[in-house]
């Protein structure tokens, strides 16, 4: 068995991108963080590491993060909140029945998907059980 130590993002501006993800996920900067660092670490249930690299992103991520809202927020509320933080929508895969997800891009173009929250999934399951 392994433990995931970090999820690492290659990026042009580590502090700025880490700030987006800090605000998006409610994580905390490592206490020794400096805005000029080439590596910035966010601490949380899964640590996120942002490393400065010279080249820009050119193709689709081979690995991406799927996120959900907290206990009391919906997928759609999170999409709107993340747009306000600087994310953009790449592809809207929401379906009329409430299923689906939204593929978004963080400020440096890294893909991530916003999926239904726990309460939404439970409501869909309950509705499916009544059909």
N, CA, C and O atoms as a MOPAC input file, in Angstrom:
PM7 MOZYME 1SCF
protein

 N      0.84000 1    -1.18800 1     0.00000 1
 C      0.00000 1     0.00000 1     0.00000 1
 C      0.88400 1     1.25100 1     0.00000 1
 O      1.97300 1     1.26900 1     0.57400 1
 N      0.38400 1     2.28000 1    -0.65400 1
 C      1.08800 1     3.56000 1    -0.64600 1
 C      0.16100 1     4.63300 1    -0.10500 1
 O     -1.06100 1     4.48300 1    -0.11700 1
 N      0.74500 1     5.69100 1     0.35900 1
 C      0.01400 1     6.90500 1     0.71900 1
 C      0.35900 1     7.95500 1    -0.32800 1
 O      1.51900 1     8.08000 1    -0.72300 1
 N     -0.63500 1     8.70800 1    -0.77800 1
 C     -0.37600 1     9.81500 1    -1.70200 1
 C      0.23400 1    10.93900 1    -0.86600 1
 O     -0.38400 1    11.43100 1     0.07800 1
 N      1.44600 1    11.33400 1    -1.22300 1
 C      2.16700 1    12.36200 1    -0.46200 1
 C      1.76000 1    13.76000 1    -0.92200 1
 O      1.42000 1    14.61000 1    -0.09900 1
 N      1.79200 1    14.00000 1    -2.22800 1
 C      1.38300 1    15.26100 1    -2.82300 1
 C      0.69600 1    14.96700 1    -4.14900 1
 O      0.93600 1    13.92900 1    -4.76600 1
 N     -0.14700 1    15.87200 1    -4.57700 1
 C     -0.53300 1    15.98100 1    -5.97700 1
 C      0.20200 1    17.23000 1    -6.45200 1
 O      0.05400 1    18.30200 1    -5.86600 1
 N      0.99200 1    17.09000 1    -7.51200 1
 C      1.88000 1    18.16600 1    -7.94800 1
 C      1.39500 1    18.79400 1    -9.24600 1
 O      1.00200 1    18.09900 1   -10.18300 1
 N      1.42800 1    20.11700 1    -9.28200 1
 C      1.06100 1    20.89700 1   -10.45300 1
 C      2.31900 1    21.58700 1   -10.96800 1
 O      2.94300 1    22.35100 1   -10.23200 1
 N      2.70300 1    21.33000 1   -12.22300 1
 C      3.73300 1    22.13800 1   -12.87800 1
 C      3.05400 1    23.43500 1   -13.29800 1
 O      1.92500 1    23.41700 1   -13.78900 1
 N      3.73500 1    24.55600 1   -13.10700 1
 C      3.08300 1    25.83400 1   -13.40000 1
 C      4.10700 1    26.94600 1   -13.61100 1
 O      5.29400 1    26.78200 1   -13.33200 1
 N      3.62600 1    28.06300 1   -14.10300 1
 C      4.48000 1    29.22900 1   -14.33000 1
 C      4.58100 1    30.10300 1   -13.08300 1
 O      5.62800 1    30.69400 1   -12.81600 1
 N      3.48600 1    30.18300 1   -12.32000 1
 C      3.43300 1    31.06100 1   -11.15500 1
 C      2.91000 1    30.27300 1    -9.95400 1
 O      1.70800 1    30.27200 1    -9.68700 1
 N      3.81200 1    29.60200 1    -9.22800 1
 C      3.37600 1    28.71800 1    -8.14800 1
 C      2.52500 1    29.39500 1    -7.06900 1
 O      1.49400 1    28.85200 1    -6.67200 1
 N      2.93300 1    30.55100 1    -6.60000 1
 C      2.18100 1    31.19200 1    -5.51600 1
 C      0.77700 1    31.58300 1    -5.98100 1
 O     -0.19800 1    31.36700 1    -5.26200 1
 N      0.67500 1    32.15200 1    -7.17100 1
 C     -0.62400 1    32.58500 1    -7.67700 1
 C     -1.55800 1    31.40100 1    -7.91200 1
 O     -2.73900 1    31.46500 1    -7.57000 1
 N     -1.03300 1    30.31700 1    -8.49600 1
 C     -1.87600 1    29.15000 1    -8.72500 1
 C     -2.24600 1    28.48400 1    -7.40400 1
 O     -3.37700 1    28.02700 1    -7.23600 1
 N     -1.31400 1    28.42400 1    -6.47600 1
 C     -1.61100 1    27.86500 1    -5.15700 1
 C     -2.67900 1    28.69500 1    -4.44400 1
 O     -3.51000 1    28.14500 1    -3.72100 1
 N     -2.66200 1    29.99500 1    -4.64200 1
 C     -3.68400 1    30.85600 1    -4.03500 1
 C     -5.07000 1    30.50000 1    -4.56400 1
 O     -6.03000 1    30.43200 1    -3.79600 1
 N     -5.17800 1    30.27100 1    -5.88300 1
 C     -6.46200 1    29.83900 1    -6.44500 1
 C     -6.92300 1    28.55600 1    -5.76300 1
 O     -8.05700 1    28.48000 1    -5.29000 1
 N     -6.05800 1    27.55000 1    -5.70900 1
 C     -6.44800 1    26.25800 1    -5.13200 1
 C     -6.67200 1    26.35100 1    -3.62100 1
 O     -7.51200 1    25.63100 1    -3.08200 1
 N     -5.93400 1    27.22800 1    -2.92900 1
 C     -6.19400 1    27.45700 1    -1.50200 1
 C     -7.61700 1    27.95500 1    -1.30800 1
 O     -8.35700 1    27.45000 1    -0.46400 1
 N     -7.99000 1    28.95600 1    -2.10600 1
 C     -9.33000 1    29.53100 1    -1.98300 1
 C    -10.40800 1    28.55600 1    -2.44500 1
 O    -11.50600 1    28.53400 1    -1.88800 1
 N    -10.10000 1    27.75000 1    -3.46300 1
 C    -11.07100 1    26.78800 1    -3.98300 1
 C    -11.32300 1    25.66600 1    -2.98500 1
 O    -12.46600 1    25.25400 1    -2.78600 1
 N    -10.26400 1    25.17100 1    -2.36000 1
 C    -10.37500 1    23.96500 1    -1.53000 1
 C    -10.28000 1    24.21500 1    -0.03500 1
 O    -10.43200 1    23.28100 1     0.75100 1
 N    -10.03500 1    25.44700 1     0.37400 1
 C     -9.94700 1    25.73700 1     1.80300 1
 C     -8.71000 1    25.14700 1     2.46000 1
 O     -8.74800 1    24.78000 1     3.63500 1
 N     -7.60900 1    25.05100 1     1.71200 1
 C     -6.36200 1    24.52200 1     2.25400 1
 C     -5.53500 1    25.65600 1     2.83800 1
 O     -5.90400 1    26.82600 1     2.73600 1
 N     -4.40600 1    25.29700 1     3.45500 1
 C     -3.53600 1    26.29200 1     4.07900 1
 C     -2.15000 1    26.24100 1     3.45800 1
 O     -1.65000 1    25.16600 1     3.12600 1
 N     -1.53200 1    27.40800 1     3.30200 1
 C     -0.14300 1    27.44900 1     2.86400 1
 C      0.74900 1    26.81100 1     3.92100 1
 O      0.47500 1    26.92900 1     5.11600 1
 N      1.80500 1    26.14200 1     3.49600 1
 C      2.83700 1    25.67900 1     4.41900 1
 C      3.36000 1    26.92100 1     5.14200 1
 O      3.48800 1    27.97600 1     4.52000 1
 N      3.66500 1    26.82200 1     6.43200 1
 C      4.08100 1    28.02500 1     7.18300 1
 C      5.30200 1    28.74800 1     6.61800 1
 O      5.43500 1    29.95400 1     6.82000 1
 N      6.18600 1    28.05900 1     5.92500 1
 C      7.40000 1    28.69600 1     5.40300 1
 C      7.21000 1    29.28400 1     4.00900 1
 O      8.18900 1    29.66900 1     3.37100 1
 N      5.97400 1    29.36100 1     3.52200 1
 C      5.72100 1    29.83400 1     2.15700 1
 C      6.10400 1    31.29800 1     1.98600 1
 O      5.81300 1    32.14700 1     2.82800 1
 N      6.76600 1    31.55900 1     0.86700 1
 C      7.08300 1    32.91500 1     0.44900 1
 C      6.53700 1    33.10100 1    -0.96400 1
 O      6.58200 1    32.16900 1    -1.76700 1
 N      6.02600 1    34.27800 1    -1.27800 1
 C      5.42700 1    34.53700 1    -2.58900 1
 C      6.39200 1    34.32300 1    -3.74700 1
 O      5.95500 1    34.08500 1    -4.87300 1
 N      7.68000 1    34.40200 1    -3.49600 1
 C      8.67800 1    34.25900 1    -4.56100 1
 C      9.18500 1    32.82800 1    -4.71800 1
 O     10.01600 1    32.57400 1    -5.59000 1
 N      8.71800 1    31.89700 1    -3.91300 1
 C      9.19900 1    30.51300 1    -3.95800 1
 C      8.89100 1    29.85600 1    -5.30100 1
 O      7.85300 1    30.11600 1    -5.90900 1
 N      9.81200 1    29.00000 1    -5.75300 1
 C      9.59800 1    28.20400 1    -6.96600 1
 C      8.78100 1    26.94700 1    -6.67200 1
 O      8.30400 1    26.28400 1    -7.59300 1
 N      8.62200 1    26.62300 1    -5.39800 1
 C      7.77600 1    25.51400 1    -4.96600 1
 C      6.90200 1    26.00500 1    -3.82200 1
 O      7.39400 1    26.56300 1    -2.84100 1
 N      5.59900 1    25.78800 1    -3.96100 1
 C      4.65100 1    26.22800 1    -2.93500 1
 C      3.79400 1    25.03100 1    -2.55200 1
 O      3.25800 1    24.33900 1    -3.41700 1
 N      3.66900 1    24.79100 1    -1.25500 1
 C      2.93400 1    23.64400 1    -0.75000 1
 C      1.68100 1    24.09000 1    -0.00900 1
 O      1.72900 1    24.96700 1     0.85300 1
 N      0.55100 1    23.46300 1    -0.36600 1
 C     -0.69200 1    23.63700 1     0.37800 1
 C     -0.92600 1    22.38500 1     1.19700 1
 O     -0.79800 1    21.26600 1     0.69900 1
 N     -1.27100 1    22.58400 1     2.46000 1
 C     -1.48000 1    21.46600 1     3.37000 1
 C     -2.96500 1    21.18800 1     3.54400 1
 O     -3.76800 1    22.10900 1     3.69500 1
 N     -3.31700 1    19.91800 1     3.52000 1
 C     -4.70300 1    19.51900 1     3.70100 1
 C     -4.80400 1    18.01800 1     3.75000 1
 O     -3.79300 1    17.33300 1     3.90200 1
 N     -6.01200 1    17.48800 1     3.62300 1
 C     -6.17400 1    16.03500 1     3.61300 1
 C     -5.34600 1    15.38500 1     2.49600 1
 O     -4.82000 1    14.28500 1     2.66800 1
 N     -5.23600 1    16.06700 1     1.36300 1
 C     -4.27600 1    15.72500 1     0.30800 1
 C     -3.48900 1    16.99700 1     0.05300 1
 O     -4.06700 1    18.03500 1    -0.27000 1
 N     -2.17500 1    16.92000 1     0.19600 1
 C     -1.32700 1    18.09000 1     0.00400 1
 C     -1.17200 1    18.37200 1    -1.48200 1
 O     -1.02700 1    17.45200 1    -2.28600 1
 N     -1.20300 1    19.65100 1    -1.84100 1
 C     -1.00800 1    20.07500 1    -3.22300 1
 C      0.30600 1    20.84400 1    -3.31600 1
 O      0.55000 1    21.77200 1    -2.54500 1
 N      1.14800 1    20.44700 1    -4.27000 1
 C      2.44800 1    21.07200 1    -4.45800 1
 C      2.48100 1    21.74200 1    -5.82600 1
 O      2.09500 1    21.13600 1    -6.82600 1
 N      2.93400 1    22.97600 1    -5.87200 1
 C      2.99400 1    23.76600 1    -7.10300 1
 C      4.45800 1    24.07500 1    -7.38100 1
 O      5.12700 1    24.72700 1    -6.57900 1
 N      4.95500 1    23.59900 1    -8.53200 1
 C      6.37200 1    23.72900 1    -8.87100 1
 C      6.51200 1    24.54600 1   -10.15300 1
 O      5.84600 1    24.27900 1   -11.15300 1
 N      7.38800 1    25.54300 1   -10.10300 1
 C      7.63500 1    26.38100 1   -11.27600 1
 C      8.42100 1    25.59400 1   -12.32000 1
 O      9.44200 1    24.97800 1   -12.01700 1
 N      7.92400 1    25.62700 1   -13.55100 1
 C      8.61600 1    24.99700 1   -14.67600 1
 C      8.70900 1    26.02300 1   -15.80600 1
 O      7.87000 1    26.92000 1   -15.89500 1
 N      9.72000 1    25.90000 1   -16.66900 1
 C      9.90400 1    26.90700 1   -17.71900 1
 C      8.91500 1    26.79300 1   -18.87800 1
 O      8.60100 1    27.79300 1   -19.52400 1
 N      8.42600 1    25.59200 1   -19.14300 1
 C      7.54000 1    25.41600 1   -20.30000 1
 C      6.07800 1    25.55700 1   -19.88000 1
 O      5.71300 1    25.26900 1   -18.74000 1
 N      5.26200 1    26.00000 1   -20.81400 1
 C      3.83600 1    26.12900 1   -20.57200 1
 C      3.10400 1    24.83000 1   -20.85100 1
 O      3.67000 1    23.89500 1   -21.41600 1
 N      1.85400 1    24.77900 1   -20.45700 1
 C      1.01100 1    23.61600 1   -20.71100 1
 C      0.62500 1    23.61600 1   -22.18600 1
 O      0.20000 1    24.64200 1   -22.71800 1
 N      0.77100 1    22.46400 1   -22.85200 1
 C      0.48300 1    22.41200 1   -24.28100 1
 C     -0.56500 1    21.38300 1   -24.65700 1
 O     -1.16700 1    21.49600 1   -25.72400 1
 N     -0.80500 1    20.38500 1   -23.82200 1
 C     -1.77100 1    19.33400 1   -24.14500 1
 C     -2.65100 1    19.05500 1   -22.93500 1
 O     -2.41700 1    19.57300 1   -21.84300 1
 N     -3.65900 1    18.23100 1   -23.15000 1
 C     -4.57100 1    17.84300 1   -22.07500 1
 C     -3.80700 1    17.14900 1   -20.95000 1
 O     -2.89000 1    16.36600 1   -21.19500 1
 N     -4.20200 1    17.44900 1   -19.71600 1
 C     -3.60700 1    16.76200 1   -18.56700 1
 C     -3.84000 1    15.26200 1   -18.67100 1
 O     -4.91600 1    14.83400 1   -19.08700 1
 N     -2.86700 1    14.47400 1   -18.30600 1
 C     -3.03800 1    13.02300 1   -18.26100 1
 C     -3.70100 1    12.60800 1   -16.94700 1
 O     -4.33300 1    11.55400 1   -16.87500 1
 N     -3.55900 1    13.41900 1   -15.92800 1
 C     -4.21000 1    13.20200 1   -14.63600 1
 C     -4.89100 1    14.50800 1   -14.27500 1
 O     -4.33400 1    15.58400 1   -14.49600 1
 N     -6.09200 1    14.42200 1   -13.72200 1
 C     -6.75400 1    15.64200 1   -13.27200 1
 C     -7.48400 1    15.37200 1   -11.96000 1
 O     -7.66000 1    14.22200 1   -11.55800 1
 N     -7.89500 1    16.42300 1   -11.31500 1
 C     -8.58600 1    16.35700 1   -10.03300 1
 C    -10.08500 1    16.43900 1   -10.28600 1
 O    -10.53900 1    17.27700 1   -11.06500 1
 N    -10.85400 1    15.57700 1    -9.63300 1
 C    -12.31500 1    15.69100 1    -9.60400 1
 C    -12.68300 1    16.22400 1    -8.22600 1
 O    -12.20700 1    15.72100 1    -7.20900 1
 N    -13.52700 1    17.23600 1    -8.20000 1
 C    -13.91100 1    17.86300 1    -6.93600 1
 C    -15.42500 1    17.84800 1    -6.78600 1
 O    -16.15900 1    17.75900 1    -7.76900 1
 N    -15.87700 1    17.93500 1    -5.54700 1
 C    -17.29900 1    18.07100 1    -5.24500 1
 C    -17.45700 1    19.18700 1    -4.23100 1
 O    -16.49200 1    19.60800 1    -3.59300 1
 N    -18.67600 1    19.65600 1    -4.09500 1
 C    -18.94600 1    20.66100 1    -3.08100 1
 C    -18.92600 1    20.05100 1    -1.69300 1
 O    -18.90200 1    18.83200 1    -1.52800 1
 N    -18.93700 1    20.91500 1    -0.71400 1
 C    -19.00400 1    20.44400 1     0.66000 1
 C    -20.40800 1    19.89200 1     0.92100 1
 O    -21.23400 1    19.82200 1     0.01000 1
 N    -20.66000 1    19.51500 1     2.13000 1
 C    -21.94200 1    18.90600 1     2.49900 1
 C    -23.14900 1    19.73000 1     2.06000 1
 O    -24.18400 1    19.17300 1     1.69500 1
 N    -23.02000 1    21.04300 1     2.09500 1
 C    -24.20500 1    21.87900 1     1.85500 1
 C    -24.16200 1    22.67200 1     0.54800 1
 O    -24.99700 1    23.55200 1     0.33900 1
 N    -23.20400 1    22.37600 1    -0.33300 1
 C    -23.18100 1    23.10900 1    -1.60000 1
 C    -23.39000 1    22.13900 1    -2.75800 1
 O    -23.06700 1    20.95500 1    -2.67300 1
 N    -23.93600 1    22.67600 1    -3.83400 1
 C    -24.22700 1    21.85900 1    -5.00800 1
 C    -23.12700 1    22.01300 1    -6.05100 1
 O    -22.28100 1    22.90200 1    -5.95700 1
 N    -23.15400 1    21.14900 1    -7.02100 1
 C    -22.21700 1    21.23700 1    -8.13700 1
 C    -22.33900 1    22.60800 1    -8.79700 1
 O    -21.33100 1    23.26200 1    -9.06500 1
 N    -23.56400 1    23.04100 1    -9.05700 1
 C    -23.77400 1    24.30400 1    -9.76200 1
 C    -23.30400 1    25.49300 1    -8.92900 1
 O    -22.74900 1    26.44700 1    -9.47600 1
 N    -23.51700 1    25.45000 1    -7.62900 1
 C    -23.01500 1    26.52000 1    -6.75900 1
 C    -21.49400 1    26.57000 1    -6.78000 1
 O    -20.90000 1    27.64800 1    -6.80500 1
 N    -20.87000 1    25.39500 1    -6.77000 1
 C    -19.40500 1    25.35600 1    -6.80700 1
 C    -18.86300 1    25.85300 1    -8.13800 1
 O    -17.84500 1    26.54400 1    -8.16800 1
 N    -19.52500 1    25.51400 1    -9.23600 1
 C    -19.09400 1    26.02400 1   -10.54700 1
 C    -19.10500 1    27.55300 1   -10.52100 1
 O    -18.14300 1    28.18500 1   -10.95700 1
 N    -20.17100 1    28.14500 1   -10.02000 1
 C    -20.26100 1    29.61200 1    -9.96800 1
 C    -19.19300 1    30.19900 1    -9.05400 1
 O    -18.58500 1    31.21500 1    -9.39200 1
 N    -18.95600 1    29.58100 1    -7.91000 1
 C    -17.93800 1    30.06700 1    -6.97200 1
 C    -16.55400 1    29.99600 1    -7.60400 1
 O    -15.76100 1    30.93000 1    -7.48300 1
 N    -16.26600 1    28.88700 1    -8.27800 1
 C    -14.95800 1    28.71000 1    -8.91100 1
 C    -14.76000 1    29.66900 1   -10.07600 1
 O    -13.64400 1    30.13800 1   -10.30200 1
 N    -15.81500 1    29.96900 1   -10.81600 1
 C    -15.72700 1    30.99500 1   -11.85300 1
 C    -15.32000 1    32.33000 1   -11.24200 1
 O    -14.50200 1    33.05700 1   -11.80500 1
 N    -15.89500 1    32.64500 1   -10.09200 1
 C    -15.55900 1    33.87800 1    -9.39900 1
 C    -14.11900 1    33.93600 1    -8.91500 1
 O    -13.56200 1    35.01800 1    -8.73100 1
 N    -13.51300 1    32.76100 1    -8.70600 1
 C    -12.11700 1    32.70300 1    -8.26300 1
 C    -11.13100 1    32.74000 1    -9.42700 1
 O     -9.92400 1    32.85200 1    -9.21300 1
 N    -11.63900 1    32.64500 1   -10.66700 1
 C    -10.75700 1    32.73100 1   -11.81900 1
 C    -10.71000 1    31.49700 1   -12.70300 1
 O     -9.96800 1    31.47900 1   -13.68500 1
 N    -11.48300 1    30.46200 1   -12.38100 1
 C    -11.56000 1    29.28900 1   -13.24900 1
 C    -12.42800 1    29.62000 1   -14.46100 1
 O    -13.16900 1    30.60300 1   -14.45700 1
 N    -12.32600 1    28.79000 1   -15.49300 1
 C    -13.18300 1    28.92000 1   -16.66100 1
 C    -13.78800 1    27.55500 1   -16.97600 1
 O    -13.24700 1    26.51900 1   -16.58800 1
 N    -14.91400 1    27.56800 1   -17.68200 1
 C    -15.55400 1    26.31700 1   -18.08600 1
 C    -14.95300 1    25.87300 1   -19.41200 1
 O    -14.90800 1    26.63700 1   -20.37600 1
 N    -14.49500 1    24.63700 1   -19.44600 1
 C    -13.99100 1    24.05500 1   -20.69700 1
 C    -15.09500 1    23.27000 1   -21.39800 1
 O    -15.27500 1    23.38700 1   -22.61100 1
 N    -15.84000 1    22.46000 1   -20.61900 1
 C    -16.91100 1    21.64200 1   -21.19000 1
 C    -17.98700 1    21.42700 1   -20.14200 1
 O    -17.69600 1    21.03800 1   -19.01100 1
 N    -19.22300 1    21.67800 1   -20.52000 1
 C    -20.34700 1    21.48700 1   -19.60800 1
 C    -21.02200 1    20.16600 1   -19.95300 1
 O    -21.66300 1    20.03900 1   -20.99600 1
 N    -20.87500 1    19.20500 1   -19.08500 1
 C    -21.41700 1    17.86600 1   -19.31900 1
 C    -22.57600 1    17.55200 1   -18.36200 1
 O    -22.86100 1    16.38800 1   -18.07800 1
 N    -23.23600 1    18.60500 1   -17.87300 1
 C    -24.41300 1    18.41400 1   -17.03000 1
 C    -25.57100 1    17.94200 1   -17.90000 1
 O    -25.72500 1    18.37200 1   -19.04300 1
 N    -26.38300 1    17.04600 1   -17.33600 1
 C    -27.52600 1    16.50100 1   -18.06200 1
 C    -28.82300 1    16.96600 1   -17.40200 1
 O    -28.82600 1    17.29700 1   -16.21700 1
 N    -29.91400 1    16.99600 1   -18.14800 1
 C    -31.19300 1    17.46100 1   -17.59900 1
 C    -31.66300 1    16.67700 1   -16.36700 1
 O    -32.40000 1    17.21100 1   -15.53800 1
 N    -31.23900 1    15.41300 1   -16.24500 1
 C    -31.67800 1    14.61100 1   -15.09200 1
 C    -30.86900 1    14.89900 1   -13.83200 1
 O    -31.09500 1    14.26200 1   -12.80300 1
 N    -29.92200 1    15.85400 1   -13.89100 1
 C    -29.12900 1    16.21900 1   -12.71500 1
 C    -27.78300 1    15.52700 1   -12.63000 1
 O    -26.96400 1    15.87100 1   -11.77800 1
 N    -27.54200 1    14.55400 1   -13.49900 1
 C    -26.24800 1    13.88400 1   -13.48900 1
 C    -25.24400 1    14.70400 1   -14.28800 1
 O    -25.57700 1    15.76700 1   -14.81200 1
 N    -24.02800 1    14.21200 1   -14.37900 1
 C    -23.00600 1    14.86500 1   -15.17200 1
 C    -22.05900 1    15.71700 1   -14.35400 1
 O    -22.11700 1    15.73200 1   -13.12500 1
 N    -21.18800 1    16.42400 1   -15.04900 1
 C    -20.14500 1    17.20400 1   -14.42700 1
 C    -19.79600 1    18.38500 1   -15.32700 1
 O    -20.26600 1    18.49200 1   -16.46000 1
 N    -18.95400 1    19.27000 1   -14.78500 1
 C    -18.44400 1    20.40500 1   -15.54900 1
 C    -16.92300 1    20.32400 1   -15.52700 1
 O    -16.30900 1    20.28800 1   -14.46000 1
 N    -16.31800 1    20.29600 1   -16.71800 1
 C    -14.86400 1    20.33800 1   -16.80100 1
 C    -14.45900 1    21.80300 1   -16.81900 1
 O    -14.92200 1    22.58700 1   -17.64800 1
 N    -13.58200 1    22.15100 1   -15.88400 1
 C    -13.13200 1    23.53000 1   -15.75200 1
 C    -11.62200 1    23.58700 1   -15.90400 1
 O    -10.93600 1    22.56600 1   -15.85300 1
 N    -11.12000 1    24.80300 1   -16.09300 1
 C     -9.69400 1    25.05700 1   -16.16900 1
 C     -9.31300 1    26.01000 1   -15.05500 1
 O     -9.98600 1    27.02000 1   -14.84800 1
 N     -8.23700 1    25.70200 1   -14.33000 1
 C     -7.74600 1    26.64500 1   -13.33400 1
 C     -7.05700 1    27.79900 1   -14.06600 1
 O     -6.96300 1    27.76000 1   -15.29300 1
 N     -6.57300 1    28.82100 1   -13.36000 1
 C     -5.99800 1    29.98000 1   -14.05600 1
 C     -4.81300 1    29.68300 1   -14.97400 1
 O     -4.48800 1    30.51000 1   -15.82700 1
 N     -4.15100 1    28.51800 1   -14.82600 1
 C     -3.05600 1    28.16900 1   -15.73400 1
 C     -3.46100 1    27.09700 1   -16.73600 1
 O     -2.61000 1    26.54900 1   -17.43500 1
 N     -4.75900 1    26.79300 1   -16.81100 1
 C     -5.23800 1    25.87400 1   -17.83600 1
 C     -5.26600 1    24.40500 1   -17.45900 1
 O     -5.50000 1    23.56100 1   -18.32500 1
 N     -5.03700 1    24.07100 1   -16.19800 1
 C     -5.12100 1    22.67600 1   -15.75900 1
 C     -6.58100 1    22.26500 1   -15.62400 1
 O     -7.37000 1    22.95900 1   -14.98300 1
 N     -6.94300 1    21.12600 1   -16.23400 1
 C     -8.32200 1    20.64700 1   -16.18000 1
 C     -8.65500 1    20.07000 1   -14.80500 1
 O     -7.82100 1    19.44200 1   -14.15400 1
 N     -9.87600 1    20.29700 1   -14.39400 1
 C    -10.44600 1    19.61800 1   -13.23000 1
 C    -11.94400 1    19.54500 1   -13.43700 1
 O    -12.51600 1    20.37400 1   -14.14400 1
 N    -12.58000 1    18.56600 1   -12.83100 1
 C    -14.01300 1    18.36900 1   -13.01500 1
 C    -14.75700 1    18.64100 1   -11.72000 1
 O    -14.32900 1    18.22900 1   -10.64200 1
 N    -15.87300 1    19.33900 1   -11.84300 1
 C    -16.73900 1    19.59300 1   -10.70400 1
 C    -17.91700 1    18.63100 1   -10.81700 1
 O    -18.71400 1    18.70400 1   -11.75200 1
 N    -18.00500 1    17.74000 1    -9.85600 1
 C    -19.03000 1    16.69500 1    -9.84800 1
 C    -20.10200 1    17.04400 1    -8.82200 1
 O    -19.97000 1    18.00500 1    -8.06300 1
 N    -21.15600 1    16.25100 1    -8.81400 1
 C    -22.24700 1    16.47400 1    -7.86600 1
 C    -21.75500 1    16.30800 1    -6.43400 1
 O    -20.86800 1    15.50500 1    -6.14800 1
 N    -22.34900 1    17.08100 1    -5.55600 1
 C    -22.04400 1    16.97000 1    -4.14700 1
 C    -22.74600 1    15.76900 1    -3.52000 1
 O    -23.61500 1    15.14700 1    -4.13100 1
 N    -22.35700 1    15.46600 1    -2.31200 1
 C    -22.89600 1    14.30500 1    -1.60400 1
 C    -24.42500 1    14.35600 1    -1.49900 1
 O    -25.09800 1    13.36000 1    -1.76300 1
 N    -24.96600 1    15.49800 1    -1.12000 1
 C    -26.42500 1    15.61800 1    -0.97600 1
 C    -27.12700 1    15.42400 1    -2.31700 1
 O    -28.19100 1    14.80900 1    -2.37600 1
 N    -26.53900 1    15.94600 1    -3.39000 1
 C    -27.13300 1    15.77700 1    -4.72300 1
 C    -27.14400 1    14.30900 1    -5.13800 1
 O    -28.13800 1    13.81900 1    -5.67400 1
 N    -26.05200 1    13.61900 1    -4.89300 1
 C    -25.98400 1    12.19800 1    -5.24000 1
 C    -27.00800 1    11.38600 1    -4.45300 1
 O    -27.66300 1    10.49500 1    -4.99400 1
 N    -27.13500 1    11.71000 1    -3.16200 1
 C    -28.10800 1    10.99400 1    -2.33200 1
 C    -29.52700 1    11.24800 1    -2.82500 1
 O    -30.34900 1    10.33100 1    -2.83400 1
 N    -29.82600 1    12.47200 1    -3.23100 1
 C    -31.16000 1    12.79800 1    -3.74200 1
 C    -31.43000 1    12.05200 1    -5.04900 1
 O    -32.53500 1    11.55000 1    -5.25700 1
 N    -30.43200 1    11.97500 1    -5.92600 1
 C    -30.60300 1    11.23500 1    -7.17700 1
 C    -30.82200 1     9.75200 1    -6.90500 1
 O    -31.66200 1     9.11800 1    -7.54300 1
 N    -30.06500 1     9.19900 1    -5.95700 1
 C    -30.23200 1     7.78700 1    -5.61400 1
 C    -31.61000 1     7.53300 1    -5.02400 1
 O    -32.25600 1     6.53600 1    -5.34200 1
 N    -32.05100 1     8.43300 1    -4.17000 1
 C    -33.37900 1     8.27700 1    -3.56300 1
 C    -34.46500 1     8.35300 1    -4.62500 1
 O    -35.43100 1     7.59000 1    -4.59500 1
 N    -34.29700 1     9.28400 1    -5.57000 1
 C    -35.27700 1     9.40400 1    -6.66300 1
 C    -35.28900 1     8.18300 1    -7.55900 1
 O    -36.34600 1     7.76700 1    -8.03200 1
 N    -34.11800 1     7.60300 1    -7.79700 1
 C    -34.02800 1     6.40900 1    -8.63100 1
 C    -34.69200 1     5.22300 1    -7.94200 1
 O    -35.25800 1     4.35000 1    -8.60000 1
 N    -34.62000 1     5.19800 1    -6.61700 1
 C    -35.24200 1     4.10700 1    -5.87200 1
 C    -36.75900 1     4.18300 1    -5.87000 1
 O    -37.43300 1     3.17900 1    -5.64000 1
 N    -37.30400 1     5.37900 1    -6.12800 1
 C    -38.75600 1     5.55800 1    -6.13800 1
 C    -39.34000 1     5.29400 1    -7.52700 1
 O    -40.55600 1     5.16300 1    -7.67100 1
 N    -38.49300 1     5.21500 1    -8.53800 1
 C    -38.99000 1     5.03500 1    -9.90900 1
 C    -39.43500 1     3.60600 1   -10.15900 1
 O    -39.87900 1     3.28200 1   -11.26100 1

